[in-house]
Amino acid sequence: MNSLKLRLFRVLLLCAGTGLLVAGCSNDDDSPRELSSKTTLTLSKYYNDKGATTLPTWGRNDKAGLFAADQSVPEAVYAAPIQPGSQKSLFLFTLSAPQHAASTVVAFWPSDADLRCENGTLKTVVPTAQTGSVAPILAGKATARLNAYEGCSMELTNLFCTMYVSVKKGNYSVSEAVVKANGGEGIAGDLTVGIDDWSASASAQTITVTLPAPLDCSKETQLIPVMIAPVALSQGYTVTLTDTDGNSFSVGKTEPVTLEAGGKHETDDARSNFVTELIFCGDNMVYMIDAGLANETTYKDAVTWSWDATEAAAVLGLDKSRCNHLDDCKPVDNGKKLLCTSSYNWCVLLDIATKEVLFHTTATPNAHSAELLPGNRIVVACSGGESSGNNSIQLYDISQPNRILYQSALGSAHGVVWNETTQRLYAIGGQSLQIYKLKDWETATPSLELEKTERTPQGGLHDMSYVNSNTLCIGGRGAYLYDIGANRFTEMMLFSASTAIKSINYNDETGELWYTDSTNPEGSQSWSTQTIRYSTDKNASTETRTIKVPDLDVYKVRVMNW
């Protein structure tokens, strides 16, 4: 009897062991099956058509899509939000996935987006032909055991980057913009996104944005939004814009640029080369205007950029009342920077895009003009006065504010111009034109070697500007073109009766002139004017056009674009 009981006990143990083994094998068999999965999805903001952000919320009629990304070519499943009306909602998806093992899933919105999942990647299209509208695809991923009580959570962000092409205010309308990667990278077309690392690649190198209606830039700076692939551009990009007259102009970068998924990239201001853009200064203000938008009585509606010199008070270490008496505003570095001087003894180099002061000095008594020289150096013309720095030109290094590297005497110094072709610096003062060579330029003690001095036809010189590699334009009492090669001055008869030309700019290809003349002063100063003048003939008897600046004691006008 006891042996029978022992045999029965052994059989029960064997059955129990077998059952455990079977149960263990059953748990290992975790092939995909139909599961219900709690999933919390949060919509994030995306950059919209207006240059701002849109924060979408789940609508009652919305659906979200979900891929089981571990499968080679999964079909999307869809579910409606359980908590509509908010940015975040719980969803209940039914999908085929392992019951016990963790799975990787990708959710997306909107549910009708052209998005596929294949072999561990997401595939969609960034249109190569666009209209200036933004249609985002928000997506996110998670790895979790899908039928666990806590479910999984994801934040959905835009798969694309949004580029904003900034088109500067001006007298023109834009009809098209073409974006191209300088290094040949794909920025549109078929977009593939790796689910593991969210890295992206695209098939097409060009995006063309054709606007439904021309973009009118006459009132304000405009933005053209472009959906673009989130990729790294090794040599930057170029955006070529076309106006309604068929003229093309461009903006871009040549340095590497990384376009972030869900982020935005803003271009520099695109500025048409087919409008006349002026920059002028007086008192504490510098204004940039599109001359085509200005009229005889006002410039206000034509302003495209401005700078108040009092903003530099802290950098200069001066009271705001001394951040005044601007007397020059010279564009340098291909119009990217501005050299501003003041009769209150200071000079700054200003980044036009950011308005950041890149260099400053307050050691330039009665500064009247400046010039950017090779090797990041600046020369300043310091006019009459009693200090040791007056009646001279001073040399500075951009990295060393207030440190004078070299000084050369020039009575009543008013103007300096660098000529890259001749490798000479030209400076005017009184009735002299002085010509300098760069000396010991690669050392820590550079200087300016006076090569020769030319006597000008008249004294009282106030301004000198670059015309071409062989020609300078000089004004003061009268105005002259100076032929460098022939060493000859030719009078411009339009100014034969003028005794106080404060600034003069001449285009030898078109014959156009922009200038300021205080022979008959206007404003509160004996040297000031409140009129910007234009002529198409240097030997005419009067100007062709004027622009009034009734609220400013204007000194000089410069031309950004003819």
C-alpha positions as CSV (number, residue, x, y, z in Angstrom):
1,M,0.0,0.0,0.0
2,N,2.8,2.4,0.9
3,S,4.6,1.6,-2.4
4,L,1.4,2.4,-4.4
5,K,1.1,5.8,-2.7
6,L,4.8,6.5,-3.5
7,R,4.3,5.7,-7.2
8,L,1.2,7.9,-7.4
9,F,3.1,10.8,-5.7
10,R,5.9,10.5,-8.3
11,V,3.4,10.6,-11.1
12,L,1.9,13.7,-9.7
13,L,5.3,15.4,-9.4
14,L,6.1,14.4,-13.0
15,C,2.8,15.9,-14.2
16,A,3.3,19.0,-12.3
17,G,6.8,19.4,-13.7
18,T,5.6,18.9,-17.2
19,G,2.9,21.4,-16.7
20,L,5.4,24.0,-15.5
21,L,7.6,23.2,-18.5
22,V,4.7,23.6,-20.9
23,A,3.7,26.9,-19.2
24,G,7.3,28.1,-19.5
25,C,7.4,27.2,-23.2
26,S,4.1,29.0,-23.7
27,N,5.5,32.2,-22.2
28,D,8.5,32.0,-24.6
29,D,6.1,31.9,-27.6
30,D,5.5,35.6,-27.8
31,S,4.5,35.9,-31.5
32,P,2.4,38.9,-32.4
33,R,-1.3,38.8,-31.5
34,E,-4.1,41.3,-31.3
35,L,-3.6,43.6,-28.4
36,S,-5.3,46.6,-26.9
37,S,-2.8,49.3,-26.0
38,K,-3.3,52.5,-23.9
39,T,-1.3,55.2,-25.6
40,T,-1.0,58.9,-24.5
41,L,-0.1,61.2,-27.4
42,T,0.9,64.9,-27.0
43,L,0.8,67.2,-29.9
44,S,3.7,69.8,-30.0
45,K,3.7,73.2,-31.6
46,Y,4.9,73.6,-35.2
47,Y,6.0,76.7,-37.2
48,N,3.3,78.0,-39.4
49,D,2.8,80.1,-42.5
50,K,3.1,83.4,-40.6
51,G,6.5,82.8,-39.0
52,A,4.8,82.1,-35.6
53,T,3.8,78.8,-34.0
54,T,0.6,76.8,-34.0
55,L,-0.2,74.5,-31.1
56,P,-2.8,72.0,-32.3
57,T,-5.2,70.2,-30.1
58,W,-7.0,66.9,-30.5
59,G,-10.4,67.4,-32.2
60,R,-13.4,65.2,-31.6
61,N,-13.3,64.0,-35.2
62,D,-9.5,63.6,-35.3
63,K,-7.7,60.3,-35.4
64,A,-4.1,59.4,-34.8
65,G,-2.2,56.7,-36.7
66,L,0.1,54.1,-35.2
67,F,2.7,51.7,-36.7
68,A,4.2,48.7,-35.0
69,A,7.6,49.6,-36.3
70,D,9.2,46.2,-35.4
71,Q,7.4,44.7,-38.3
72,S,8.9,45.0,-41.8
73,V,6.0,46.7,-43.5
74,P,3.3,47.3,-41.0
75,E,-0.1,48.7,-41.8
76,A,-1.2,51.7,-39.8
77,V,-3.9,51.4,-37.2
78,Y,-6.1,54.3,-36.1
79,A,-7.9,55.5,-33.0
80,A,-9.8,58.6,-31.9
81,P,-8.8,60.7,-28.9
82,I,-10.5,59.8,-25.6
83,Q,-9.9,63.3,-24.3
84,P,-10.5,65.7,-27.3
85,G,-10.1,69.4,-26.9
86,S,-6.7,69.4,-25.4
87,Q,-3.1,69.1,-26.5
88,K,-2.7,65.7,-24.8
89,S,-5.1,62.7,-24.9
90,L,-5.3,59.1,-24.1
91,F,-5.9,56.7,-27.1
92,L,-6.8,53.0,-27.2
93,F,-5.2,51.3,-30.2
94,T,-5.8,47.7,-31.3
95,L,-2.8,46.3,-33.1
96,S,-0.8,43.1,-33.6
97,A,2.2,43.0,-31.3
98,P,4.0,40.7,-28.9
99,Q,2.1,40.3,-25.6
100,H,5.0,40.2,-23.2
101,A,8.0,41.7,-25.0
102,A,8.7,45.4,-25.6
103,S,7.8,46.8,-29.0
104,T,8.7,50.0,-30.9
105,V,5.8,52.0,-32.2
106,V,5.5,55.2,-34.1
107,A,2.4,57.4,-33.8
108,F,1.6,60.3,-36.2
109,W,-0.9,63.1,-37.0
110,P,-2.8,64.0,-39.1
111,S,-4.1,60.5,-39.8
112,D,-4.3,61.1,-43.5
113,A,-0.6,62.1,-43.8
114,D,1.4,60.4,-46.6
115,L,3.5,58.4,-44.2
116,R,4.7,54.8,-44.5
117,C,6.7,52.6,-42.3
118,E,9.2,50.2,-44.0
119,N,12.0,48.1,-42.5
120,G,12.8,50.4,-39.5
121,T,12.3,53.7,-41.4
122,L,9.5,56.2,-42.0
123,K,9.0,57.4,-45.5
124,T,7.1,60.5,-46.7
125,V,7.6,63.3,-49.2
126,V,8.7,66.9,-48.8
127,P,7.2,68.6,-51.8
128,T,9.7,70.0,-54.4
129,A,6.9,72.3,-55.6
130,Q,5.4,74.4,-52.9
131,T,3.1,77.4,-52.5
132,G,4.3,79.0,-49.3
133,S,2.0,77.0,-47.0
134,V,3.0,74.7,-44.2
135,A,1.5,71.2,-43.9
136,P,3.2,69.4,-41.0
137,I,3.4,65.8,-40.2
138,L,3.8,65.3,-36.4
139,A,5.3,62.0,-35.3
140,G,7.0,60.3,-32.3
141,K,8.2,56.9,-31.2
142,A,8.2,54.9,-28.1
143,T,9.5,51.4,-27.0
144,A,7.3,49.7,-24.4
145,R,5.3,46.6,-23.5
146,L,2.1,47.7,-25.2
147,N,-0.4,45.7,-23.2
148,A,1.0,46.8,-19.9
149,Y,-1.4,48.7,-17.6
150,E,0.6,51.9,-17.8
151,G,0.7,51.8,-21.6
152,C,3.1,54.2,-23.4
153,S,3.5,57.9,-24.0
154,M,4.8,59.9,-27.0
155,E,5.2,63.6,-27.9
156,L,4.6,64.2,-31.6
157,T,6.8,66.7,-33.3
158,N,7.1,67.9,-36.9
159,L,9.2,65.6,-39.2
160,F,10.1,68.6,-41.3
161,C,12.1,71.8,-40.7
162,T,10.6,75.1,-41.6
163,M,12.8,77.7,-43.4
164,Y,11.7,81.3,-43.4
165,V,13.0,83.3,-46.3
166,S,13.1,86.9,-45.2
167,V,12.4,89.4,-48.0
168,K,13.3,92.9,-47.1
169,K,10.8,95.8,-47.5
170,G,11.2,97.5,-50.8
171,N,9.5,98.7,-53.9
172,Y,8.9,95.3,-55.5
173,S,6.8,92.1,-55.3
174,V,8.2,88.5,-55.3
175,S,6.6,85.7,-57.3
176,E,9.0,82.8,-56.8
177,A,11.7,81.5,-54.5
178,V,14.0,78.6,-55.3
179,V,16.0,76.9,-52.5
180,K,19.1,74.8,-53.3
181,A,21.7,73.1,-51.1
182,N,25.2,74.4,-52.1
183,G,26.8,71.1,-51.3
184,G,24.4,69.0,-53.3
185,E,22.5,67.5,-50.4
186,G,18.9,66.4,-50.8
187,I,16.5,68.8,-49.1
188,A,13.1,67.6,-50.5
189,G,11.5,64.8,-52.5
190,D,11.4,61.4,-50.9
191,L,12.2,61.7,-47.2
192,T,13.5,58.8,-45.2
193,V,13.7,59.0,-41.4
194,G,15.5,56.3,-39.4
195,I,13.3,55.2,-36.5
196,D,16.3,54.3,-34.3
197,D,18.1,57.7,-34.5
198,W,15.6,59.9,-36.3
199,S,18.2,60.7,-38.9
200,A,16.9,61.9,-42.3
201,S,17.8,61.9,-45.9
202,A,16.1,63.3,-49.0
203,S,16.3,62.7,-52.7
204,A,15.9,66.1,-54.4
205,Q,18.3,69.1,-54.2
206,T,15.8,71.9,-55.1
207,I,12.6,73.3,-53.7
208,T,10.6,75.8,-55.8
209,V,8.0,77.9,-54.1
210,T,5.6,79.5,-56.5
211,L,3.4,82.0,-54.6
212,P,-0.4,82.0,-55.5
213,A,-0.3,85.8,-55.5
214,P,2.8,88.0,-55.7
215,L,4.2,88.9,-52.3
216,D,4.0,92.7,-52.0
217,C,7.1,94.0,-50.1
218,S,6.3,97.7,-50.2
219,K,4.8,97.9,-46.7
220,E,7.0,95.7,-44.6
221,T,9.6,92.9,-44.6
222,Q,7.9,89.6,-45.7
223,L,8.5,85.9,-45.0
224,I,8.2,83.0,-47.4
225,P,7.8,79.7,-45.5
226,V,9.4,76.6,-47.0
227,M,9.0,73.0,-45.8
228,I,12.4,71.5,-45.9
229,A,14.1,68.2,-45.0
230,P,15.9,68.1,-41.6
231,V,19.4,67.5,-42.9
232,A,22.9,68.9,-42.5
233,L,24.1,71.2,-45.3
234,S,27.8,71.0,-45.6
235,Q,28.2,74.3,-47.6
236,G,25.0,76.0,-46.7
237,Y,22.3,77.0,-49.2
238,T,21.2,79.6,-51.7
239,V,17.7,81.0,-52.1
240,T,17.1,82.7,-55.5
241,L,14.1,85.0,-55.6
242,T,12.3,86.4,-58.7
243,D,10.3,89.5,-58.7
244,T,7.3,90.3,-60.9
245,D,9.5,92.1,-63.4
246,G,11.6,89.0,-63.9
247,N,14.6,90.2,-61.9
248,S,16.4,87.7,-59.7
249,F,18.3,88.2,-56.5
250,S,19.5,85.8,-53.8
251,V,20.3,85.3,-50.2
252,G,22.0,82.4,-48.5
253,K,24.9,81.0,-46.4
254,T,28.1,79.3,-47.4
255,E,29.0,77.9,-44.0
256,P,27.6,74.6,-42.7
257,V,23.9,74.7,-41.6
258,T,22.0,72.1,-39.7
259,L,18.2,72.0,-40.3
260,E,16.5,70.6,-37.2
261,A,13.4,68.4,-37.4
262,G,10.5,70.4,-35.8
263,G,12.7,73.5,-35.8
264,K,13.0,76.6,-37.9
265,H,15.8,78.3,-39.9
266,E,15.6,82.0,-40.7
267,T,17.6,83.4,-43.6
268,D,19.3,86.7,-43.7
269,D,17.2,89.5,-45.3
270,A,17.0,89.1,-49.1
271,R,17.4,92.5,-50.7
272,S,16.6,93.2,-54.3
273,N,19.5,94.5,-56.3
274,F,17.0,96.2,-58.6
275,V,15.9,98.9,-56.1
276,T,17.8,101.9,-54.9
277,E,18.6,101.7,-51.2
278,L,20.1,104.6,-49.4
279,I,21.5,105.0,-45.9
280,F,21.8,108.4,-44.2
281,C,22.6,109.8,-40.8
282,G,22.2,112.8,-38.6
283,D,21.7,113.6,-34.9
284,N,21.6,110.2,-33.2
285,M,19.9,108.2,-36.0
286,V,20.8,106.1,-39.0
287,Y,18.1,105.2,-41.5
288,M,18.1,102.9,-44.4
289,I,15.4,103.6,-47.0
290,D,14.1,102.3,-50.4
291,A,14.3,105.4,-52.4
292,G,11.5,104.1,-54.7
293,L,9.1,104.2,-51.7
294,A,10.0,107.7,-50.6
295,N,8.6,111.0,-51.9
296,E,9.6,114.6,-51.8
297,T,7.8,115.3,-48.5
298,T,8.6,112.2,-46.4
299,Y,10.9,109.3,-46.1
300,K,9.0,107.6,-43.2
301,D,7.1,105.0,-45.3
302,A,10.4,104.0,-47.1
303,V,12.4,103.1,-44.0
304,T,13.7,99.5,-44.2
305,W,16.1,99.6,-41.2
306,S,17.2,102.0,-38.5
307,W,19.6,102.4,-35.7
308,D,19.6,104.7,-32.7
309,A,23.1,105.5,-31.6
310,T,22.0,105.9,-28.0
311,E,21.7,102.1,-27.9
312,A,25.5,102.0,-27.9
313,A,25.8,104.2,-24.9
314,A,26.8,101.3,-22.5
315,V,29.3,99.9,-25.0
316,L,30.9,103.3,-25.6
317,G,30.8,104.2,-21.9
318,L,29.2,107.5,-22.8
319,D,26.1,109.4,-21.7
320,K,23.3,109.1,-24.2
321,S,23.5,112.8,-24.9
322,R,27.0,112.1,-26.3
323,C,25.8,109.4,-28.6
324,N,24.8,112.0,-31.1
325,H,26.2,114.2,-33.9
326,L,26.6,111.3,-36.4
327,D,28.5,112.4,-39.4
328,D,29.1,109.3,-41.5
329,C,27.4,105.8,-42.0
330,K,29.5,103.9,-44.5
331,P,28.5,100.4,-45.6
332,V,31.5,98.0,-45.6
333,D,32.1,94.2,-46.0
334,N,29.7,94.0,-49.0
335,G,27.0,95.8,-47.1
336,K,26.9,93.6,-44.1
337,K,28.5,96.1,-41.7
338,L,28.4,99.8,-41.1
339,L,31.1,102.2,-40.0
340,C,29.5,105.0,-38.0
341,T,31.4,108.1,-36.8
342,S,30.5,111.0,-34.6
343,S,31.9,114.5,-34.1
344,Y,31.6,113.6,-30.4
345,N,34.8,111.6,-30.7
346,W,33.7,108.1,-31.3
347,C,33.5,105.4,-34.0
348,V,31.7,102.0,-34.1
349,L,31.6,99.1,-36.5
350,L,28.1,97.8,-36.5
351,D,26.7,94.5,-37.7
352,I,23.6,95.5,-39.8
353,A,21.7,92.3,-39.3
354,T,22.1,92.1,-35.5
355,K,22.9,95.7,-34.7
356,E,25.8,94.3,-32.6
357,V,28.7,96.7,-32.0
358,L,31.8,94.8,-33.3
359,F,34.3,97.5,-32.6
360,H,34.3,100.8,-30.9
361,T,36.6,103.6,-29.9
362,T,36.1,106.9,-28.1
363,A,39.7,108.1,-28.8
364,T,38.9,109.7,-32.2
365,P,38.4,113.4,-31.7
366,N,36.0,115.0,-34.1
367,A,35.7,111.8,-36.1
368,H,34.3,112.5,-39.5
369,S,34.7,109.2,-41.5
370,A,36.2,105.8,-41.3
371,E,37.2,102.9,-43.6
372,L,37.7,99.1,-43.2
373,L,41.2,98.0,-44.2
374,P,42.6,94.5,-44.8
375,G,43.5,92.4,-41.8
376,N,40.5,93.6,-39.7
377,R,41.9,97.1,-39.2
378,I,40.1,100.4,-39.3
379,V,41.3,103.9,-40.1
380,V,39.4,106.9,-38.8
381,A,39.6,110.5,-40.2
382,C,39.7,112.9,-37.2
383,S,39.0,116.5,-38.2
384,G,40.0,119.9,-36.7
385,G,40.5,120.6,-33.0
386,E,43.0,121.2,-30.3
387,S,43.9,117.8,-29.0
388,S,46.8,115.6,-30.1
389,G,44.5,113.4,-32.1
390,N,42.8,116.1,-34.1
391,N,43.9,116.8,-37.7
392,S,45.0,113.2,-38.3
393,I,44.1,109.8,-39.5
394,Q,44.2,107.0,-36.8
395,L,44.8,103.3,-37.3
396,Y,43.0,100.6,-35.1
397,D,42.7,96.9,-34.9
398,I,39.1,95.6,-34.5
399,S,40.2,93.4,-31.6
400,Q,41.7,96.3,-29.6
401,P,39.2,99.1,-28.9
402,N,40.6,102.5,-28.1
403,R,44.2,101.5,-28.8
404,I,45.7,103.7,-31.5
405,L,48.2,101.6,-33.5
406,Y,49.4,104.5,-35.7
407,Q,48.6,108.1,-36.4
408,S,49.4,110.4,-39.4
409,A,48.9,114.1,-39.6
410,L,46.3,115.4,-42.0
411,G,44.8,118.9,-41.5
412,S,41.0,118.9,-41.2
413,A,40.9,115.2,-42.1
414,H,37.4,114.4,-43.4
415,G,37.5,111.3,-45.6
416,V,39.2,108.0,-46.1
417,V,38.8,105.4,-48.9
418,W,40.6,102.1,-49.4
419,N,41.3,100.9,-53.0
420,E,41.8,97.2,-53.2
421,T,43.1,97.3,-56.8
422,T,45.8,99.9,-56.1
423,Q,46.4,98.7,-52.6
424,R,46.4,102.3,-51.4
425,L,44.6,104.3,-48.8
426,Y,43.3,107.7,-50.0
427,A,42.6,110.5,-47.4
428,I,41.4,114.0,-47.8
429,G,41.6,117.1,-45.6
430,G,41.8,120.9,-46.2
431,Q,43.0,121.1,-49.8
432,S,45.0,117.9,-49.8
433,L,44.6,114.3,-51.1
434,Q,47.1,112.1,-49.3
435,I,48.0,108.6,-50.6
436,Y,49.3,105.9,-48.3
437,K,50.8,102.4,-48.6
438,L,50.4,99.8,-45.9
439,K,53.6,99.2,-44.0
440,D,54.6,96.2,-41.7
441,W,51.0,95.1,-42.1
442,E,51.6,91.5,-41.0
443,T,53.2,92.6,-37.7
444,A,51.9,93.8,-34.4
445,T,53.1,97.4,-35.3
446,P,51.5,98.2,-38.6
447,S,51.7,101.8,-40.0
448,L,50.6,103.9,-43.0
449,E,53.5,105.2,-45.2
450,L,52.7,108.5,-46.9
451,E,53.5,107.9,-50.5
452,K,52.5,111.3,-52.0
453,T,50.3,114.3,-51.5
454,E,48.2,115.9,-54.2
455,R,46.8,119.4,-54.0
456,T,43.0,119.5,-54.9
457,P,41.5,122.2,-57.0
458,Q,39.7,123.7,-54.0
459,G,39.9,123.4,-50.3
460,G,37.1,122.9,-47.7
461,L,36.9,119.2,-48.6
462,H,34.2,117.3,-46.8
463,D,33.7,113.9,-48.5
464,M,35.3,111.3,-50.7
465,S,33.7,108.1,-52.1
466,Y,34.8,105.2,-54.2
467,V,33.6,105.2,-57.8
468,N,35.7,102.4,-59.4
469,S,39.3,101.2,-59.2
470,N,40.6,104.2,-61.1
471,T,38.2,106.9,-59.9
472,L,37.3,108.7,-56.7
473,C,34.6,111.3,-56.2
474,I,35.6,114.3,-54.0
475,G,33.3,117.0,-52.7
476,G,33.3,120.2,-50.5
477,R,33.6,123.5,-52.3
478,G,32.5,122.1,-55.6
479,A,32.9,118.4,-56.5
480,Y,35.4,116.6,-58.7
481,L,36.2,113.2,-60.1
482,Y,39.8,112.2,-59.5
483,D,41.4,109.9,-62.1
484,I,44.0,107.9,-60.2
485,G,46.0,106.8,-63.2
486,A,46.2,110.2,-64.9
487,N,46.4,112.1,-61.6
488,R,43.7,114.5,-62.9
489,F,40.7,116.2,-61.4
490,T,37.6,116.9,-63.5
491,E,35.0,119.3,-62.1
492,M,31.3,118.2,-61.9
493,M,29.6,121.4,-63.1
494,L,26.3,120.5,-61.2
495,F,28.2,121.6,-58.0
496,S,30.0,124.7,-59.3
497,A,28.0,127.0,-57.0
498,S,28.1,124.7,-54.0
499,T,30.4,125.5,-51.1
500,A,29.4,122.8,-48.6
501,I,28.9,119.4,-50.3
502,K,28.8,117.1,-47.2
503,S,28.5,113.8,-49.0
504,I,28.6,112.7,-52.6
505,N,28.1,109.3,-54.3
506,Y,28.5,108.8,-58.1
507,N,27.7,105.8,-60.3
508,D,29.9,106.0,-63.4
509,E,27.8,103.4,-65.3
510,T,24.5,105.2,-65.0
511,G,25.6,108.8,-64.3
512,E,23.5,108.9,-61.2
513,L,24.4,111.0,-58.1
514,W,23.1,111.0,-54.5
515,Y,24.4,113.8,-52.3
516,T,23.8,116.2,-49.4
517,D,24.5,119.9,-49.8
518,S,24.4,122.4,-46.9
519,T,25.4,125.4,-48.9
520,N,22.1,126.8,-47.8
521,P,21.8,125.1,-44.4
522,E,18.5,123.5,-43.2
523,G,17.8,122.3,-39.7
524,S,19.4,123.5,-36.5
525,Q,23.1,123.5,-37.5
526,S,25.1,125.5,-39.9
527,W,26.4,122.3,-41.5
528,S,23.2,120.4,-41.7
529,T,20.6,119.8,-44.4
530,Q,17.1,118.2,-44.4
531,T,17.2,117.3,-48.1
532,I,18.7,114.3,-49.8
533,R,19.3,115.1,-53.5
534,Y,19.5,113.1,-56.6
535,S,20.7,113.8,-60.2
536,T,21.1,111.9,-63.4
537,D,23.6,114.4,-64.9
538,K,26.8,115.6,-63.1
539,N,26.9,118.7,-65.3
540,A,23.2,119.6,-65.1
541,S,22.0,123.0,-63.7
542,T,19.9,121.5,-60.9
543,E,19.0,118.2,-59.2
544,T,16.5,115.8,-60.7
545,R,14.8,114.8,-57.5
546,T,14.8,115.4,-53.7
547,I,13.7,113.5,-50.6
548,K,12.8,115.6,-47.5
549,V,14.0,114.6,-44.0
550,P,12.2,117.3,-41.9
551,D,13.0,115.8,-38.5
552,L,16.7,115.3,-38.7
553,D,19.9,117.3,-39.0
554,V,21.3,115.2,-41.9
555,Y,25.0,115.1,-42.6
556,K,25.7,112.3,-45.0
557,V,23.9,109.9,-47.4
558,R,25.4,106.7,-48.8
559,V,24.2,104.2,-51.4
560,M,23.6,100.6,-50.4
561,N,22.2,99.6,-53.8
562,W,22.1,101.8,-56.9
